[in-house]
Amino acid sequence: MKRIFAYLLLGSLLLSGTLHADESYLEARRLAAEGRILPLETIQKEIHAVQPGEILEVELEHDDHNILYEIEVLDAQGRVHKLKIDAVTGRILKHREED
């Protein structure tokens, strides 16, 4: 399961076509391996419990000394939801539907 999610994440990051996304993925892997943030697999479970759907994009951000996952999810009705999650605690900080 971890490997499938990692490939899915890598594919979505590569499809975004930005160097920033690729660097974000590598940084997330490194920080998770060091135990400084939660692995994406853990975050994925949290997200699907709150917002079921297909993960479209994942980015790692630094905001006021916090490390955040910014994740976009496509729901069954075709709406895109953007979630900001504290990468250390897994707490969902923001959840909104995109226009």
Backbone as ProteinMPNN parsed JSONL, in Angstrom:
{"seq_chain_A": "MKRIFAYLLLGSLLLSGTLHADESYLEARRLAAEGRILPLETIQKEIHAVQPGEILEVELEHDDHNILYEIEVLDAQGRVHKLKIDAVTGRILKHREED", "coords_chain_A": {"N_chain_A": [[0.817, -1.188, 0.0], [1.939, 1.255, 0.825], [3.862, 1.619, -1.131], [2.3, 1.844, -3.455], [0.899, 4.223, -2.92], [3.072, 5.971, -2.782], [4.009, 5.867, -5.437], [1.739, 6.882, -6.722], [1.657, 9.436, -5.624], [4.151, 10.435, -6.487], [3.71, 10.346, -9.252], [1.608, 12.21, -9.496], [2.922, 14.509, -8.692], [4.903, 14.727, -10.633], [3.347, 15.095, -12.886], [2.423, 17.614, -12.449], [4.379, 19.233, -13.352], [6.235, 20.983, -12.262], [9.302, 22.091, -10.856], [9.345, 22.751, -8.225], [7.354, 21.129, -7.052], [8.497, 18.59, -7.317], [10.762, 18.888, -5.708], [9.442, 19.317, -3.317], [8.248, 16.836, -2.872], [10.533, 15.216, -2.526], [11.636, 16.426, -0.272], [9.603, 15.957, 1.608], [9.696, 13.171, 1.786], [12.284, 12.86, 2.876], [12.095, 14.253, 5.353], [10.092, 12.758, 6.605], [11.362, 10.277, 6.782], [13.328, 10.944, 8.591], [11.789, 11.243, 10.793], [10.673, 13.645, 11.443], [8.313, 14.66, 10.422], [4.946, 13.47, 9.823], [4.456, 10.51, 7.892], [3.297, 10.435, 4.478], [1.432, 8.416, 4.039], [0.115, 8.121, 6.473], [-1.087, 10.622, 6.697], [-2.765, 10.491, 4.501], [-4.722, 8.628, 5.321], [-5.985, 10.088, 7.339], [-7.064, 12.196, 5.833], [-8.866, 10.881, 4.074], [-10.735, 10.014, 5.904], [-12.009, 12.341, 6.586], [-12.49, 13.709, 4.171], [-13.479, 11.998, 1.649], [-12.211, 10.764, -1.467], [-10.295, 11.256, -4.502], [-6.866, 11.83, -4.348], [-5.38, 14.583, -5.736], [-3.203, 16.337, -5.77], [-0.218, 16.974, -3.942], [1.588, 19.008, -1.799], [4.414, 20.197, 0.015], [4.72, 22.609, 2.452], [6.205, 25.471, 4.06], [5.287, 27.379, 6.753], [5.243, 30.051, 8.803], [7.118, 28.865, 10.669], [6.062, 26.332, 10.768], [5.488, 23.113, 9.345], [3.656, 22.163, 6.61], [1.306, 20.055, 4.941], [-0.161, 20.564, 1.859], [-2.98, 19.64, 0.318], [-4.881, 18.533, -2.413], [-8.085, 17.292, -3.11], [-10.26, 15.357, -5.067], [-13.661, 15.002, -5.047], [-16.486, 12.66, -5.159], [-18.487, 13.979, -6.535], [-17.185, 15.565, -8.28], [-16.048, 17.867, -7.29], [-13.369, 19.929, -6.14], [-11.371, 19.842, -3.297], [-9.412, 21.655, -1.023], [-7.0, 21.031, 1.348], [-5.22, 21.912, 4.276], [-2.75, 20.595, 6.229], [-1.206, 20.038, 9.318], [1.97, 18.901, 9.221], [3.419, 17.7, 11.206], [1.726, 17.001, 13.363], [-0.564, 16.028, 12.119], [-2.972, 17.25, 12.209], [-5.84, 18.717, 10.776], [-5.844, 21.833, 9.46], [-7.098, 23.577, 7.775], [-9.839, 23.464, 5.566], [-11.296, 23.646, 2.572], [-13.606, 24.129, -0.131], [-12.743, 24.322, -3.514], [-13.307, 26.899, -5.964]], "CA_chain_A": [[0.0, 0.0, 0.0], [2.82, 2.412, 0.884], [4.516, 1.773, -2.427], [1.299, 2.33, -4.404], [0.668, 5.64, -2.636], [4.278, 6.715, -3.156], [4.007, 5.997, -6.895], [0.65, 7.792, -7.065], [2.102, 10.785, -5.259], [5.212, 10.836, -7.407], [3.083, 10.604, -10.544], [0.869, 13.475, -9.468], [3.888, 15.596, -8.621], [5.57, 14.858, -11.924], [2.383, 15.633, -13.836], [2.239, 19.042, -12.215], [5.35, 19.876, -14.219], [7.029, 22.023, -11.63], [10.436, 21.648, -10.077], [8.968, 22.929, -6.827], [6.61, 19.943, -6.618], [9.45, 17.496, -7.208], [11.546, 19.166, -4.508], [8.527, 19.14, -2.198], [8.124, 15.395, -2.669], [11.792, 14.716, -1.972], [11.766, 16.948, 1.084], [8.635, 15.232, 2.444], [10.248, 11.823, 2.026], [13.44, 12.986, 3.755], [11.634, 14.637, 6.687], [9.364, 11.614, 7.177], [12.369, 9.263, 7.114], [14.007, 11.443, 9.793], [10.826, 11.273, 11.88], [10.323, 15.034, 11.766], [6.915, 14.851, 10.033], [4.226, 12.218, 9.6], [4.519, 10.046, 6.501], [2.112, 10.717, 3.659], [0.457, 7.335, 4.199], [-0.664, 8.456, 7.66], [-1.886, 11.797, 6.345], [-3.791, 10.039, 3.561], [-5.804, 8.016, 6.095], [-6.692, 11.186, 8.0], [-7.813, 12.942, 4.831], [-9.992, 10.094, 3.576], [-11.753, 9.946, 6.951], [-12.704, 13.628, 6.595], [-12.884, 14.072, 2.811], [-13.226, 10.903, 0.71], [-11.999, 11.146, -2.852], [-9.002, 10.981, -5.125], [-5.874, 12.866, -4.107], [-4.894, 15.119, -7.004], [-1.919, 17.018, -5.644], [0.322, 17.113, -2.594], [2.762, 19.878, -1.7], [4.898, 20.46, 1.354], [4.939, 24.051, 2.596], [6.689, 25.987, 5.34], [4.454, 28.543, 7.061], [5.441, 30.52, 10.181], [7.853, 27.841, 11.426], [5.328, 25.066, 10.726], [5.559, 22.382, 8.08], [2.288, 21.81, 6.249], [0.952, 19.406, 3.693], [-1.308, 21.145, 1.175], [-3.472, 18.504, -0.468], [-6.128, 18.72, -3.158], [-8.835, 16.042, -3.226], [-11.417, 15.384, -5.956], [-14.716, 14.166, -4.469], [-17.299, 11.882, -6.099], [-19.323, 14.892, -7.31], [-16.315, 16.335, -9.165], [-15.578, 19.094, -6.643], [-12.006, 19.865, -5.622], [-11.226, 20.348, -1.939], [-8.039, 21.932, -0.635], [-6.805, 20.866, 2.779], [-3.898, 22.19, 4.836], [-2.581, 19.703, 7.36], [0.049, 20.148, 10.043], [2.723, 17.698, 8.863], [3.974, 17.107, 12.42], [0.662, 16.43, 14.2], [-1.623, 15.449, 11.307], [-4.206, 18.019, 12.416], [-6.331, 19.471, 9.622], [-5.909, 23.233, 9.838], [-7.993, 24.298, 6.866], [-10.508, 22.607, 4.579], [-12.25, 24.447, 1.803], [-13.917, 23.691, -1.494], [-12.256, 25.236, -4.526], [-14.332, 27.418, -6.879]], "C_chain_A": [[0.867, 1.26, 0.0], [3.44, 2.686, -0.481], [3.54, 2.326, -3.468], [1.052, 3.824, -4.187], [1.871, 6.478, -3.044], [4.336, 6.913, -4.667], [2.919, 6.96, -7.356], [1.053, 9.232, -6.779], [3.173, 11.274, -6.219], [4.636, 11.165, -8.777], [2.343, 11.918, -10.566], [1.819, 14.659, -9.405], [4.587, 15.808, -9.953], [4.631, 15.445, -12.966], [2.164, 17.125, -13.649], [3.254, 19.858, -12.992], [6.182, 20.957, -13.575], [8.171, 21.41, -10.84], [10.112, 21.735, -8.602], [8.256, 21.685, -6.295], [7.547, 18.767, -6.428], [10.304, 17.675, -5.955], [10.703, 18.951, -3.259], [8.383, 17.658, -1.856], [9.381, 14.833, -2.013], [11.993, 15.184, -0.535], [10.822, 16.211, 2.038], [9.144, 13.837, 2.769], [11.397, 11.876, 3.028], [12.997, 13.287, 5.186], [10.868, 13.504, 7.371], [10.341, 10.524, 7.602], [13.136, 9.652, 8.383], [13.083, 11.491, 11.001], [10.384, 12.669, 12.283], [8.892, 15.39, 11.379], [6.272, 13.48, 9.874], [4.36, 11.799, 8.14], [3.207, 10.32, 5.773], [1.033, 9.651, 3.806], [-0.455, 7.606, 5.396], [-1.603, 9.62, 7.372], [-3.038, 11.391, 5.425], [-4.978, 9.431, 4.311], [-6.646, 9.088, 6.788], [-7.591, 11.931, 7.013], [-9.049, 12.166, 4.382], [-11.094, 9.926, 4.628], [-12.607, 11.214, 6.958], [-13.275, 13.968, 5.226], [-12.548, 12.924, 1.851], [-13.045, 11.442, -0.704], [-10.601, 10.799, -3.32], [-8.045, 12.149, -4.858], [-5.279, 13.287, -5.443], [-3.482, 15.684, -6.894], [-1.522, 17.106, -4.176], [1.547, 18.01, -2.675], [3.13, 20.021, -0.235], [5.232, 21.937, 1.425], [5.496, 24.361, 3.972], [5.941, 27.287, 5.59], [4.638, 28.911, 8.533], [6.044, 29.444, 11.085], [7.113, 26.516, 11.537], [5.549, 24.426, 9.36], [4.159, 21.858, 7.804], [2.254, 20.983, 4.985], [-0.224, 20.189, 3.131], [-1.761, 20.1, 0.16], [-4.785, 18.865, -1.133], [-6.758, 17.356, -3.394], [-10.035, 16.271, -4.135], [-12.479, 14.456, -5.377], [-15.546, 13.495, -5.568], [-18.196, 12.756, -6.978], [-18.49, 15.784, -8.241], [-15.838, 17.654, -8.584], [-14.175, 18.878, -6.089], [-11.974, 20.534, -4.253], [-9.747, 20.549, -1.654], [-7.949, 21.848, 0.881], [-5.376, 21.242, 3.139], [-3.804, 21.404, 6.126], [-1.233, 19.955, 8.002], [0.805, 18.83, 9.831], [3.313, 16.994, 10.082], [2.896, 16.381, 13.215], [-0.415, 15.695, 13.407], [-2.951, 16.189, 11.429], [-4.575, 18.798, 11.155], [-6.568, 20.908, 10.071], [-6.919, 24.011, 9.009], [-8.56, 23.296, 5.853], [-11.527, 23.463, 3.857], [-12.44, 23.848, 0.423], [-13.442, 24.752, -2.47], [-13.424, 25.698, -5.4], [-14.178, 26.845, -8.254]], "O_chain_A": [[0.582, 2.216, -0.722], [3.529, 3.831, -0.924], [3.911, 3.18, -4.273], [1.002, 4.597, -5.144], [1.714, 7.571, -3.589], [4.672, 8.0, -5.135], [3.136, 7.76, -8.267], [0.819, 10.129, -7.589], [3.107, 12.401, -6.708], [5.03, 12.153, -9.396], [2.432, 12.668, -11.538], [1.55, 15.703, -10.0], [4.835, 16.945, -10.355], [5.061, 16.205, -13.834], [1.764, 17.82, -14.583], [3.028, 21.037, -13.266], [6.779, 21.773, -14.276], [8.027, 20.348, -10.234], [10.547, 20.895, -7.813], [8.545, 21.242, -5.184], [7.401, 18.016, -5.463], [10.541, 16.714, -5.223], [11.204, 18.453, -2.25], [8.396, 17.28, -0.685], [9.297, 14.062, -1.057], [12.464, 14.427, 0.313], [11.21, 15.879, 3.158], [9.031, 13.379, 3.906], [11.48, 11.037, 3.925], [13.469, 12.65, 6.128], [10.986, 13.316, 8.582], [10.173, 9.914, 8.658], [13.543, 8.785, 9.156], [13.536, 11.75, 12.116], [9.788, 12.855, 13.344], [8.314, 16.32, 11.941], [6.959, 12.461, 9.8], [4.375, 12.649, 7.249], [2.146, 10.42, 6.39], [-0.156, 9.955, 3.707], [-1.658, 7.348, 5.335], [-2.771, 9.599, 7.76], [-4.154, 11.894, 5.56], [-6.127, 9.7, 3.962], [-7.874, 8.999, 6.816], [-8.737, 12.254, 7.325], [-10.147, 12.72, 4.317], [-12.256, 9.72, 4.279], [-13.79, 11.167, 7.297], [-14.4, 14.456, 5.119], [-11.448, 12.885, 1.299], [-13.648, 12.446, -1.083], [-9.834, 10.138, -2.621], [-8.377, 13.307, -5.111], [-4.745, 12.464, -6.188], [-2.668, 15.532, -7.804], [-2.361, 17.287, -3.293], [2.43, 17.804, -3.508], [2.269, 19.974, 0.643], [5.942, 22.461, 0.568], [5.286, 23.613, 4.926], [5.951, 28.19, 4.753], [4.229, 28.155, 9.414], [5.509, 29.162, 12.157], [7.506, 25.66, 12.329], [5.766, 25.11, 8.36], [3.551, 21.198, 8.646], [3.059, 21.176, 4.074], [-1.188, 20.453, 3.85], [-1.011, 19.728, -0.743], [-5.685, 19.425, -0.507], [-6.097, 16.403, -3.808], [-10.746, 17.265, -3.991], [-12.238, 13.258, -5.228], [-15.332, 13.735, -6.756], [-18.62, 12.323, -8.049], [-19.036, 16.659, -8.913], [-15.279, 18.479, -9.306], [-13.836, 17.787, -5.629], [-12.48, 21.641, -4.073], [-8.923, 19.705, -2.006], [-8.706, 22.494, 1.604], [-4.437, 20.932, 2.406], [-4.657, 21.522, 7.006], [-0.224, 20.072, 7.307], [0.323, 17.767, 10.223], [3.67, 15.819, 10.002], [3.122, 15.268, 13.691], [-1.106, 14.835, 13.953], [-3.943, 15.793, 10.818], [-3.73, 19.455, 10.547], [-7.388, 21.168, 10.95], [-7.517, 24.978, 9.48], [-7.858, 22.413, 5.36], [-12.493, 23.942, 4.45], [-11.569, 23.163, -0.114], [-13.703, 25.94, -2.282], [-14.409, 24.977, -5.559], [-14.956, 27.173, -9.151]]}, "name": "protein", "num_of_chains": 1, "seq": "MKRIFAYLLLGSLLLSGTLHADESYLEARRLAAEGRILPLETIQKEIHAVQPGEILEVELEHDDHNILYEIEVLDAQGRVHKLKIDAVTGRILKHREED"}
